[in-house]
Amino acid sequence: MSRVAAAMLVAVGLVVGGWFIGNGFAHRHAVRYVVVKGLAERNVKADIALWQIHFTETGNQLADVQALIQRDDAAITAFLQTHKLGPGAIAFRSVQVTDRAARNFGNEQYKARFVVTGTIMVRTKDVEAVAAAAQDTGTLIAQGVVLGNPDGGFNEGPNYLFDAINALKPSMIADATKNARAAAEQFARDSDSRLGGILRANQGVFEILPRDKAPMLQQDKQIDKTVRVVATLDYELKD
């Protein structure tokens, strides 16, 4: 085949190919779609309570301070038992000793050399019992138990957790998807379109929120909570 004939075939091929490409683009229709969000919420109650109880004693004789801490530990243990929080509810207990004279800083001006802090960690599914006990800590103070940590802080109270979120996920995703579709169908009617299938879906992130949404109110301090998920779906719109 001569070079001229080969060049003509290439030229014809480019023309034909260009026609198909141009014709294809000319008849291509953009996919119309609508993006909608579906909300699902559940009001739930915490099913686990965690409570770190700190108590502190000070003095210049370590043996005396340790005896006071043991007394406080016994008083707190008895207090918990009166609130139906027996030994099975105590996850661990620990004692920390600080010798101020052994520190390498400061001017060594202190009223008591030793600071001993005890910690009792409560972990239980009986969140109502923990809530009742937390409201009654004045009983311990009346017995001379000094509640707080060695840095002068106070006990922050129990933390309430919700651990059964996985059991809610299937039904909540179904509700969120249903609500999203209802919104998409309304949009389709308003735009004189028909709703097609789902082009893309994002189930969203599950959030655990405080039921009472007051400023600075933490959800882990409330027994009552709200679980929320927002699903985002893209639906095709047809003429």
Secondary structure, DSSP 8 states (H G I E B T S, - for coil): --HHHHHHHHHHHHHHHHHHHHHHHHT----EEEEEEEEEEEEEE--EEEEEEEEEEEES-HHHHHHHHHHHHHHHHHHHHHTT--GGGEEEEEEEEEEGGG-SSS----S-SEEEEEEEEEEES-HHHHHHHHTTTHHHHHTT--BS-TTS------EEE---HHHHHHHHHHHHHHHHHHHHHHHHHHTT-EEEEEEEEE----EEEESS--TT--GGG-SEEEEEEEEEEEEEEE-
